[in-house]
Amino acid sequence: MNIINKMWFSLTALVAWTCLADVSQRIKCSFPASRSASNRYRRMVGGTLAPHVPWQAMVYIADSVLDGGYAGGALISDRWVLTAGRNLFIRKSRQDIQGKHPIIPKVYLGITRLSEANAAREVAVEKIVLHPGFQNHSDWDNDLALIQLKEPVVMSNKVTPIPLPERGQDLADTIGGMGVITGWGWGIQLTPSTSLKFLKLPLANHSDCKEEYKNIVFTPDVDDNMICTGRTKYEENVCFGDAGGALAVTDAETGDIYAAGILSYDKGCSRYDYAVYMKISSYLPWIHSVIRGDTDKSPALRSDAMSKMYSRQP
């Protein structure tokens, strides 16, 4: 079976599984549309070809979705890529992942087309650090992983990290109440895009997002560590394969661009209104502790040193 046929079989099988899983919810599912689909349906997943996005990473396990597939990530420093934890496993459910170690993926930086995912753009991976609460209750709990690169990345006009939120930066103060997400996720034919695309999406009301998913199986239990976006005015949305990408926003006061979230639930497609992200500001202590190289003893060592200095102060 050639690669194209293998990918088509994988995607069709996954759509079928998803539809069967939602039978109890009476959700209408459909298989890949023909090229004669209406313009409205063409816009349901959509997206626009992206310019070069210097923080965008590709996290690659395999071409086939059934073998692990590939998704997005965000370069956040010269040695670390932040992505969704589920991207690092072949089968993604909590039931299948429990007790298993993440797969070491290939990581590509500085690319906008799938054809550029080659040895020249690959950066070697040192290790994976899953969030300690990853999937502690459901498939989407604490869905984050940090990928450490073996060597620092050389910064250029093609490769540059995206900042994390700083203290006091609030999503309510973002320009236009909008964010931008990029990825190689599925398009209208339910096949991955060959080029990086982007969507400018409205930040969603948290309670509306939580309400939509609370009674639908195989979807997130939206909590305070998550944020959501809605569809575009043309009903475009994220879809399979976009997970791990950063939701980039602009602070209205300072003009600073930063990553507000990492896409976790990318299965909104044409079926649901909302995409769900891990809210990065909720995870800053963990991210910083990993990047610093903390061990279990580090907090106690710091505390002991400080207390000794204060006690000796004249």
Sequence and secondary structure as in RCSB ss.txt:
>XXXX:A:sequence
MNIINKMWFSLTALVAWTCLADVSQRIKCSFPASRSASNRYRRMVGGTLAPHVPWQAMVYIADSVLDGGYAGGAL
ISDRWVLTAGRNLFIRKSRQDIQGKHPIIPKVYLGITRLSEANAAREVAVEKIVLHPGFQNHSDWDNDLALIQLK
EPVVMSNKVTPIPLPERGQDLADTIGGMGVITGWGWGIQLTPSTSLKFLKLPLANHSDCKEEYKNIVFTPDVDDN
MICTGRTKYEENVCFGDAGGALAVTDAETGDIYAAGILSYDKGCSRYDYAVYMKISSYLPWIHSVIRGDTDKSPA
LRSDAMSKMYSRQP
>XXXX:A:secstr
  HHHHHHHHHHHHHHHHHHHTGGGT        TT  HHHHTTT  EE    TTEEEEES SSGGGT EEEEEE
 SSSEEEE GGGGSSS SHHHHTT      EEEES SBGGG SGGGEE EEEEEE TTTTSSSTTTT  EEEEES
S     SS        TT  GGGBGGGEEEEEE  B TTSSB SB EEEEEEB  HHHHHHHHTTSTTS    TT
EEEE   TT     TT TT EEEEEBTTT  EEEEEEEEE   TTT S EEEEEGGGGHHHHHHHHHT  TTHHH
HHHHHHHHHHHH  
